[in-house]
Amino acid sequence: MAQLDSTALTYDQSYQCPICRQEQLSNLVMMDAFACSFCRHIFTANLSQQSICLADSNQPISWRWTGRRWQPLRHADIDFPLGVWIFCGGLTILPPAVIGGVRYIFPPLANSPGAQFPLLWLGLVFVAHFLIAVWGLAEFYQLPIYLSWKFRLQA
């Protein structure tokens, strides 16, 4: 079944998957749900609100059908635990702070061949830990853009 432009969300048509954007969502037989044949996610549908919700995720990720494309919906009930943010901030700040403190307490000799190595190491540690923290937050909140790229890279 081909997708028609500017149509309402119905179980009779197929739609592009909002996560992988590779295949089409099609109706599951005898269920009020859609499934993607590529990323194998299942979506529950609410035809009156023209929206679908990812059924196989801990986080309530939803999209609204505009007639041509999917628009992500924001949920007010998603909590942002302070502990996750403190952990990610500490993971990003503490290791470079330790390296910077050691460099400050024990500075390298000015004319030594490796005098700039601690600064290089400090920058690499900060970038690596920052990327790990961002990855952890994206995994925790299951961001739709992150899920989309995750499934594209797996294909």
N, C-alpha and C positions, 0 to 999 in steps of 0.2 A: 504494500500500500504506500503510495507516495504522499508526501506531506503537501498540503495545500496552503498557500499564503493567506494571511488574514482570516483564519478560521478559529472557531472556538475549540477548546480542548475537549476531545471526545475519545472514547475507547475504540472507535472505528478507524482511526488514523494512526500513523506512526510519526514520531517527532525525533529530532536530533537529540542525542543524550547530552544533558547539561554538564556532565562530569568529564567524560572522555572525548566528546565531540567527534567520535570516529564512526559510530554506528547509530542506528535508529532505536528509539524506545518503541516497543510494541506491547500490546495488551496481553496479559497473562490470562489464559483460558480459565473461565469460571471464577475470576477474581477481579476485584476493583483495584487493579494495580498494573504498573508497567514494568518492563524489564529491558535491560540493555544486553544485547548478545555479545558485545565486545568486552565491557568491563564487568559484566555480570552483577550489576547493582539492581536492586529492586526499589521501586518508588511507589508509594501509596498516592492515590489521586483524590483530589477534592474538586469535582467538576463545577460545583456552585461557585467556588472561589477561583477557579481556573488556575489551580496550583498543584504541585507535586511535592512530596517530602521523601527524602532518602530514608528508607525503612531499615536498612542494615547498618546504621551508624549510631553511636552513642549520642552525638550532638544532633539537634533538630535542624538539618540543612534543608531548606525549601527554595523552590523557584516558582515564579508566577509566569504563566503563558501570556504573552502580549498579543498573540495572533501571528507573529512572525518569528519570535525568538524567546528564549528563557531569560527572565530577569531575577537575580538572586533576591531573596527576602531576608530581612534582618529580623532576628528574634530578640525581644526584650527580656525573655526569661533565661537567656544564657548568662550564667554567672561567671565572673572573672575572679577566680580565687587569688587572693593576695599572695599566698604562699608560692604559687607558680611564678608570679612576676618577681618576687624577692629572690627565688632560686635562680632564675634566668639572669637577673641583674647581678647577683653575686658571682655566678659563673662567668659573666662577662668582665666584671671589674676586679675581683680578687686576684686571679692569677697574674694579670699584668701589674697590679699594684705590688705584689710580692716581688716580681722581677724588677720593677722600677725602684722599690725600696732597697733591694740588694745592690743595684747599680749605684744608688745614691750613697749608701754606706760604704761600699767597697768600689770606688770608681776605678776604671781601667787607667793605665798609664797613658798619657796624652800621645806619645810618639810610638806606642806599640802597634804592631800590624793588625791586631784584632780589636782596636779601641771602639770601633763602630758596631761590633757584633751585638753587644747588649741592646742597643737601640733597634737593630733589625729584629732580634729575637722578641723584644717587647712588642713591636708592631705585628709580627706573625702570630704571637700568642693572643693578642687582642682580637685580631681578625678571625682566627680559628675559633675562639671561644664565643665570639659574637655570632658567627654562623651556626654554631651548635645550639646556642640559645634560640635563635630565630627558627631553626628547624624544629626544636622541641616545642615551641609555641604553636607552630603550624600543625604539628602532629596532635597536640593537645586539643586545639580548637577545631581541627578538621576543616580548615578554610577551603571554600570551594575552588578558588584559583590554585591552591596548593594541590588539592586532590586531582584537578584537571591535569596539571603538569606531571604529577606523580604517575598517573595512568598513561599519559602520552609517552613518558620515558620508559615505561615497562613494555610497551608494544614494540 
